[in-house]
């Protein structure tokens, strides 16, 4: 099955519950994404999306506004890419509970969700696609190591990014917190 990312919107009572009860956290993690838009599953695209958003395969440490170097497009010159709230979209938030597969689940507050949505709103699929460098993604050994497929962005990462971006815009509009789990 592999490591998949599920993002779930949390109401205030659920946010309090995940900090107080491992059972409540487990129940939310086990909840399957439905048609109500409250949860999404971006499959194994999470690592590639995180890399395109941040320029790194790892959790971005320190201030979210730290500037990083990034190569835009295939074979283009390197350009500065400021990393902001978008760095929280996949691997951000406060760890909560124990290891659920790829570390602990993570919780973003409603304020962080609003910041992520504001960062992602102007960054549509085409804009993010300009950052694709399949050679760099392969060299970074990003999961699931499918970066030798030439249409991987158009057929896989791009559609999942659209889903993630739409999810954060809806979550921000609902003033919801978000639970991220990679299981």
Buried (B, 14 or more C-beta within 10 A) or exposed (E): EEBBBBBBBBEEEBBEBBEEEEEBBBEBBEEEBEEEBBBBBBBBBBBBBBBBBBBBBEBBEEEBEEEEEBBBEEEEEEEEBEBBBBBBBBBBBEEBBEEBBBEBBBBBBBEBBBBBBBBBEEBEBEEBBEBBBBEBBEEBEBBBEBBEEEEBBEEBBBBBBBBBBBBBBBBBEBEBBBBBBBB
